[in-house]
Amino acid sequence: MAAHSLSSGLLMHLQLNQPNKKERTSSFRFFRKSYNLSRNNFLGISTNSKKRNACFPTLFTSNYKVAKSSSSTAETAEISGVAEIRDKCKKWLWKGKFSINYFVSADDNSSQEDQSTTLNSNNPPLLLVHGFGASIPHWRRNIRTLSQNNTVYAIDLLGFGASDKPAGFAYTMETWAQLILDFLDEVVRKPTVLVGNSVGSLACVIAASESSQSLVRGLVLLNCAGGMNNKAIVDDWRIKLLLPLLWLIDFLLKQQGIASFIFERVKQRENLRNVLLSVYGNKESVDEELVEIITEPTFDQGALDAFVSIVTGPPGPNPAKLMPKLSIPVLVLWGNQDPFTPLDGPVGKYFSSLPYKLPNISLFVLEGVGHCPHDDRPELVHEKLLPWLAHLPSS
């Protein structure tokens, strides 16, 4: 998830648990009021889904299609338990000092020959990269299905999940991209398909643009973010209007007392559940396990520093400058009910235009799906992803 968008959604749902509203400070009332305004204006949300999608008719070209959800025909995604996923996680020391948590589906006790009898040796490994505030278990509805034909890796980016959260670290998109490339080089050691969600998608785009085909064989983007935070989207008039507010928010979050006050309320389970419900199309996917996946890492030492650094840091490279550099196959999947990166926003419009400009890019719009398609309606994602993987050109 994009950091400013998610933080605005979280703050919008804050429960202050104070008996008298008059006791709230005027500054916090302004802070919350500003974020309430941002829900519809800053994030570009239309309350009318038909109006929001009016400029995106059902176009059936070779590279652009709309995928509809059908409860009668959709397959139920196989779910891997969080405990099962965590049991298979390992640690990798990055740059000799940062402990990075990762998952691999292959059985440590089986030989390469044994694995090759189960998985086609031509099938590339997959690396799953989560979005803002998420971690490896966010892929719980995908790992088992994807690992039937491919070796699946998943990683907790620095600052998230069970990976290190170093105090005072300056997080950037470029840092995460380098982490991905080093992981491919040192751990996977095979040409890999990168699969990312939100800022994880953008990190994958940056990594792929800086890599040779010897490391990255393909790219799958699930509702790709335009930047580490919304300061990147300067060509949207809504963002331009609210840039002074974003700068004010950055200033306030750099005040330790204010940042701690906000973060303590942000990580309350009910607040997190409410914002998840607002960004998922399929509300049934927002279960207690998901809330726990998002909540648990927020209590780690360094989590507050990571939150502040990501929200207030530089947005990173613009994907519009990177995508034309890619010659590898790219699959773009986009939920049409995403309030953070809506189809009619600048990022959504840009990615929607790519299949007409670049022959290596395919796009599917997923109806009734929010910002995290892989967990929201995994059966729709698998329906498009598995055939695409099966038809990847040989390396």
C-alpha positions as CSV (number, residue, x, y, z in Angstrom):
1,M,0.0,0.0,0.0
2,A,1.2,3.6,-0.7
3,A,2.4,5.1,2.6
4,H,0.6,8.4,2.6
5,S,-2.6,6.9,1.3
6,L,-2.6,4.2,4.0
7,S,-1.7,6.5,6.8
8,S,-4.5,8.9,5.7
9,G,-6.9,6.0,5.7
10,L,-5.7,4.8,9.1
11,L,-5.9,8.3,10.7
12,M,-9.4,8.7,9.3
13,H,-10.6,5.7,11.4
14,L,-8.8,6.7,14.6
15,Q,-10.8,5.9,17.8
16,L,-9.5,8.3,20.4
17,N,-11.4,6.7,23.3
18,Q,-11.8,9.9,25.1
19,P,-15.0,10.6,27.1
20,N,-15.4,14.2,26.1
21,K,-14.8,15.3,22.5
22,K,-14.2,18.9,23.8
23,E,-11.0,17.7,25.5
24,R,-9.4,17.0,22.1
25,T,-6.9,19.6,21.0
26,S,-7.8,21.9,18.2
27,S,-4.7,20.9,16.3
28,F,-5.7,17.2,16.3
29,R,-9.2,18.2,15.2
30,F,-7.7,20.0,12.3
31,F,-5.4,17.0,11.5
32,R,-8.3,14.5,11.5
33,K,-10.6,16.9,9.5
34,S,-7.9,17.3,6.9
35,Y,-7.6,13.5,6.5
36,N,-11.3,13.1,6.3
37,L,-11.3,15.5,3.4
38,S,-8.5,13.6,1.8
39,R,-10.5,10.4,1.7
40,N,-12.5,11.6,-1.3
41,N,-10.4,14.4,-2.7
42,F,-6.8,13.5,-2.0
43,L,-7.1,9.9,-2.9
44,G,-9.4,10.5,-5.8
45,I,-12.2,8.3,-4.6
46,S,-15.6,8.5,-6.3
47,T,-18.5,7.2,-4.2
48,N,-20.2,6.2,-7.3
49,S,-18.4,3.1,-8.7
50,K,-20.2,3.5,-12.1
51,K,-19.0,7.1,-12.4
52,R,-15.5,6.2,-11.2
53,N,-15.1,3.6,-14.0
54,A,-17.0,5.4,-16.7
55,C,-13.8,6.4,-18.5
56,F,-12.7,2.7,-18.5
57,P,-15.1,0.8,-20.7
58,T,-14.7,-2.9,-21.2
59,L,-12.0,-2.9,-23.9
60,F,-11.2,-6.3,-25.4
61,T,-7.8,-6.0,-27.1
62,S,-5.0,-8.5,-27.0
63,N,-3.4,-6.9,-24.0
64,Y,-6.2,-5.2,-22.1
65,K,-9.1,-7.1,-20.6
66,V,-11.6,-6.8,-17.7
67,A,-11.9,-9.8,-15.4
68,K,-15.3,-10.3,-13.7
69,S,-15.8,-12.2,-10.5
70,S,-18.3,-15.0,-10.5
71,S,-19.1,-16.6,-7.2
72,S,-20.6,-19.6,-9.0
73,T,-17.5,-20.4,-11.1
74,A,-14.6,-18.9,-9.1
75,E,-12.4,-21.4,-7.5
76,T,-11.7,-21.1,-3.8
77,A,-8.0,-20.2,-3.2
78,E,-6.0,-22.7,-1.2
79,I,-4.9,-21.0,2.0
80,S,-1.5,-21.6,3.7
81,G,-1.7,-21.1,7.4
82,V,0.3,-18.3,8.9
83,A,2.0,-20.7,11.3
84,E,2.9,-23.0,8.4
85,I,4.4,-20.0,6.5
86,R,6.4,-18.8,9.5
87,D,7.7,-22.2,10.2
88,K,9.3,-22.3,6.8
89,C,10.8,-18.8,7.0
90,K,14.6,-18.3,7.2
91,K,17.0,-15.4,7.8
92,W,19.4,-13.9,5.4
93,L,22.0,-11.3,6.4
94,W,22.0,-8.4,4.0
95,K,25.1,-6.3,3.7
96,G,26.6,-8.1,6.7
97,K,24.3,-6.3,9.2
98,F,20.6,-6.5,8.4
99,S,18.6,-9.6,9.2
100,I,16.0,-10.2,6.4
101,N,13.2,-12.6,6.9
102,Y,12.2,-14.8,3.8
103,F,10.1,-17.8,2.9
104,V,10.9,-20.5,0.4
105,S,8.4,-23.2,-0.6
106,A,11.0,-25.9,-1.6
107,D,11.6,-28.6,1.0
108,D,15.1,-28.2,2.5
109,N,15.3,-32.0,2.9
110,S,14.7,-32.8,-0.8
111,S,17.4,-32.8,-3.3
112,Q,17.5,-30.8,-6.5
113,E,16.7,-34.0,-8.4
114,D,13.7,-34.7,-6.3
115,Q,12.3,-31.2,-6.7
116,S,12.8,-31.3,-10.5
117,T,10.4,-34.3,-10.7
118,T,7.7,-32.2,-9.1
119,L,8.4,-28.8,-10.6
120,N,9.2,-28.3,-14.3
121,S,12.8,-27.2,-14.4
122,N,11.9,-24.6,-17.0
123,N,9.5,-22.9,-14.6
124,P,11.2,-19.8,-13.1
125,P,11.1,-19.2,-9.3
126,L,8.8,-16.5,-8.1
127,L,9.6,-13.8,-5.6
128,L,6.6,-12.2,-3.8
129,V,7.1,-8.7,-2.5
130,H,4.4,-7.2,-0.2
131,G,3.2,-3.6,0.1
132,F,3.3,-1.0,2.8
133,G,2.4,-2.3,6.3
134,A,2.2,-6.0,5.1
135,S,4.6,-8.9,5.3
136,I,5.1,-12.5,3.9
137,P,1.8,-13.9,5.4
138,H,-0.1,-11.5,3.3
139,W,0.5,-14.0,0.5
140,R,-1.3,-16.8,2.5
141,R,-3.9,-17.2,-0.2
142,N,-1.4,-17.6,-3.0
143,I,1.6,-19.5,-1.9
144,R,0.1,-23.0,-2.0
145,T,-1.4,-22.5,-5.5
146,L,1.7,-20.9,-7.0
147,S,4.1,-23.4,-5.5
148,Q,2.4,-26.3,-7.4
149,N,4.4,-25.3,-10.5
150,N,7.0,-22.9,-9.3
151,T,9.4,-22.5,-6.4
152,V,8.0,-19.6,-4.4
153,Y,10.1,-17.2,-2.4
154,A,8.6,-14.3,-0.4
155,I,10.5,-11.6,1.5
156,D,9.9,-9.1,4.3
157,L,11.3,-5.9,3.1
158,L,13.6,-4.0,5.5
159,G,11.4,-2.2,8.0
160,F,8.5,-4.7,7.8
161,G,7.3,-8.1,9.1
162,A,10.0,-10.0,10.8
163,S,12.9,-8.3,9.1
164,D,15.1,-5.8,10.9
165,K,13.8,-2.3,11.6
166,P,17.0,-0.3,12.3
167,A,16.6,2.8,14.4
168,G,17.0,6.0,12.4
169,F,17.2,4.3,9.1
170,A,16.3,6.4,6.0
171,Y,14.1,4.2,3.9
172,T,13.9,4.7,0.2
173,M,12.5,2.9,-2.8
174,E,16.0,2.4,-4.2
175,T,17.1,0.7,-1.0
176,W,14.3,-1.9,-1.3
177,A,15.1,-2.4,-5.0
178,Q,18.7,-3.1,-4.2
179,L,17.6,-5.5,-1.4
180,I,15.5,-7.4,-4.0
181,L,18.4,-7.6,-6.5
182,D,20.9,-8.7,-3.8
183,F,18.4,-11.4,-2.7
184,L,18.1,-12.7,-6.2
185,D,21.8,-12.7,-6.6
186,E,22.8,-14.3,-3.3
187,V,19.8,-16.5,-2.4
188,V,17.7,-17.4,-5.4
189,R,20.5,-17.5,-8.0
190,K,18.2,-18.1,-10.9
191,P,16.3,-15.8,-13.3
192,T,13.1,-15.0,-11.3
193,V,9.7,-13.6,-11.9
194,L,9.0,-10.7,-9.5
195,V,5.5,-10.4,-8.1
196,G,4.7,-7.2,-6.1
197,N,1.8,-5.4,-4.6
198,S,1.6,-1.6,-4.2
199,V,5.0,-0.2,-3.1
200,G,6.3,-3.7,-3.5
201,S,5.4,-3.5,-7.1
202,L,7.2,-0.3,-7.5
203,A,10.3,-1.7,-5.8
204,C,10.1,-4.6,-8.3
205,V,9.9,-2.2,-11.3
206,I,13.0,-0.3,-10.1
207,A,14.9,-3.6,-9.5
208,A,13.9,-4.9,-13.0
209,S,14.9,-1.6,-14.7
210,E,18.4,-1.9,-13.0
211,S,18.9,-5.6,-13.7
212,S,19.8,-7.8,-16.6
213,Q,17.6,-10.6,-17.7
214,S,20.0,-13.0,-15.9
215,L,18.3,-12.0,-12.6
216,V,14.7,-10.9,-13.6
217,R,12.7,-13.0,-16.1
218,G,9.3,-11.4,-15.7
219,L,7.3,-8.9,-13.7
220,V,3.8,-9.0,-12.2
221,L,2.4,-5.8,-10.8
222,L,-0.7,-5.8,-8.5
223,N,-2.0,-2.2,-8.2
224,C,1.4,-0.7,-8.5
225,A,2.1,2.5,-6.4
226,G,3.3,5.7,-8.0
227,G,5.8,6.3,-5.2
228,M,6.7,5.4,-1.7
229,N,4.2,8.1,-0.7
230,N,1.8,10.4,-2.6
231,K,4.2,13.3,-2.9
232,A,5.2,11.6,-6.1
233,I,1.9,12.2,-7.8
234,V,2.4,15.9,-8.5
235,D,0.5,15.9,-11.9
236,D,-2.8,15.4,-10.0
237,W,-4.6,18.6,-9.2
238,R,-5.9,17.1,-6.0
239,I,-2.3,16.4,-4.8
240,K,-1.2,19.9,-5.8
241,L,-3.9,21.4,-3.7
242,L,-2.9,19.3,-0.7
243,L,0.9,19.5,-1.0
244,P,1.0,22.2,1.8
245,L,-1.0,19.7,4.0
246,L,1.4,16.9,3.2
247,W,4.3,19.1,4.1
248,L,2.6,19.9,7.4
249,I,2.0,16.2,8.1
250,D,5.6,15.5,7.4
251,F,6.6,18.2,9.9
252,L,4.2,16.9,12.6
253,L,5.4,13.3,12.1
254,K,9.0,14.4,12.7
255,Q,8.0,15.5,16.1
256,Q,8.6,12.4,18.2
257,G,5.7,13.0,20.7
258,I,3.1,13.7,17.9
259,A,4.4,10.7,15.8
260,S,4.2,8.4,18.8
261,F,0.7,9.6,19.7
262,I,-0.6,9.0,16.1
263,F,1.2,5.6,15.7
264,E,-0.2,4.2,18.9
265,R,-3.7,4.8,17.6
266,V,-2.9,3.8,14.1
267,K,-1.9,0.3,15.2
268,Q,-5.1,-0.4,17.2
269,R,-6.8,-3.5,15.8
270,E,-10.2,-1.9,15.2
271,N,-8.6,1.1,13.3
272,L,-6.6,-1.3,11.2
273,R,-9.7,-3.5,10.5
274,N,-11.7,-0.4,9.4
275,V,-9.1,0.8,7.0
276,L,-8.7,-2.8,5.6
277,L,-12.4,-3.0,5.0
278,S,-12.3,0.3,3.1
279,V,-9.6,-0.9,0.7
280,Y,-10.8,-4.5,0.1
281,G,-13.6,-5.2,-2.4
282,N,-14.4,-8.5,-0.9
283,K,-15.1,-7.8,2.8
284,E,-15.1,-11.5,3.7
285,S,-11.3,-11.5,3.1
286,V,-10.8,-9.1,6.0
287,D,-10.6,-11.7,8.7
288,E,-9.0,-11.7,12.1
289,E,-5.9,-13.4,10.7
290,L,-5.4,-10.5,8.3
291,V,-5.8,-8.0,11.0
292,E,-3.2,-9.9,13.1
293,I,-0.8,-10.0,10.1
294,I,-0.9,-6.2,9.8
295,T,-1.0,-5.5,13.6
296,E,1.8,-7.8,15.0
297,P,4.9,-6.1,13.4
298,T,3.8,-2.6,14.5
299,F,4.8,-3.5,18.1
300,D,8.4,-4.3,17.1
301,Q,11.2,-2.0,18.1
302,G,11.9,0.4,15.2
303,A,8.4,0.1,13.7
304,L,7.6,3.7,14.5
305,D,10.8,4.9,13.0
306,A,10.0,3.0,9.8
307,F,6.5,4.4,9.6
308,V,7.7,8.0,10.0
309,S,10.6,7.6,7.5
310,I,8.4,6.0,4.8
311,V,5.6,8.5,5.1
312,T,7.9,11.5,5.2
313,G,10.7,10.3,2.9
314,P,11.3,10.9,-0.8
315,P,8.8,9.2,-3.1
316,G,11.4,7.6,-5.3
317,P,11.6,7.1,-9.1
318,N,8.5,7.6,-11.2
319,P,7.3,4.4,-12.8
320,A,6.5,6.3,-16.0
321,K,10.2,6.8,-16.5
322,L,11.1,3.2,-15.8
323,M,8.4,1.1,-17.6
324,P,9.5,2.0,-21.1
325,K,13.0,0.6,-20.3
326,L,11.7,-2.9,-19.6
327,S,11.8,-5.5,-22.4
328,I,10.8,-8.5,-20.2
329,P,7.2,-9.7,-20.1
330,V,5.1,-7.7,-17.7
331,L,1.6,-8.6,-16.4
332,V,-0.4,-5.8,-14.7
333,L,-3.4,-6.7,-12.6
334,W,-5.5,-3.9,-11.2
335,G,-8.5,-3.9,-8.9
336,N,-11.1,-1.5,-10.0
337,Q,-12.3,-0.7,-6.5
338,D,-8.9,0.6,-5.2
339,P,-9.3,3.8,-3.3
340,F,-5.5,4.4,-3.0
341,T,-4.5,4.1,-6.7
342,P,-7.8,4.3,-8.5
343,L,-8.1,3.6,-12.2
344,D,-9.1,7.1,-12.9
345,G,-6.2,8.6,-11.0
346,P,-2.8,9.5,-12.7
347,V,-1.1,6.2,-11.8
348,G,-4.1,4.0,-12.8
349,K,-4.5,5.9,-16.1
350,Y,-0.8,5.5,-16.9
351,F,-0.7,1.8,-16.4
352,S,-4.0,1.4,-18.2
353,S,-2.4,3.0,-21.3
354,L,0.7,0.8,-21.4
355,P,-0.7,-2.2,-23.3
356,Y,-1.4,0.1,-26.3
357,K,2.2,1.5,-26.2
358,L,4.4,-1.4,-25.2
359,P,3.9,-5.0,-26.7
360,N,5.5,-6.7,-23.7
361,I,2.8,-5.6,-21.3
362,S,-0.6,-7.2,-20.6
363,L,-3.2,-5.7,-18.4
364,F,-6.3,-7.1,-16.7
365,V,-8.8,-5.0,-14.7
366,L,-10.3,-7.1,-11.9
367,E,-13.8,-6.1,-11.1
368,G,-14.9,-5.9,-7.5
369,V,-11.3,-5.9,-6.3
370,G,-9.5,-3.4,-4.1
371,H,-5.9,-2.4,-3.5
372,C,-4.6,-5.9,-2.6
373,P,-5.9,-8.2,-5.3
374,H,-3.9,-11.3,-4.3
375,D,-5.6,-11.4,-0.9
376,D,-8.8,-9.7,-1.8
377,R,-9.9,-12.1,-4.6
378,P,-7.0,-14.5,-5.1
379,E,-9.0,-16.7,-7.5
380,L,-9.2,-13.9,-10.0
381,V,-5.5,-13.2,-9.7
382,H,-4.6,-16.9,-10.2
383,E,-7.0,-17.1,-13.2
384,K,-4.8,-14.6,-15.0
385,L,-1.4,-15.2,-13.4
386,L,-1.1,-19.0,-13.9
387,P,-1.6,-19.0,-17.7
388,W,0.7,-16.0,-18.1
389,L,3.4,-17.9,-16.2
390,A,2.9,-21.0,-18.2
391,H,3.4,-19.1,-21.5
392,L,6.5,-17.2,-20.4
393,P,9.2,-17.4,-23.1
394,S,12.1,-19.8,-22.3
395,S,15.1,-18.2,-20.7
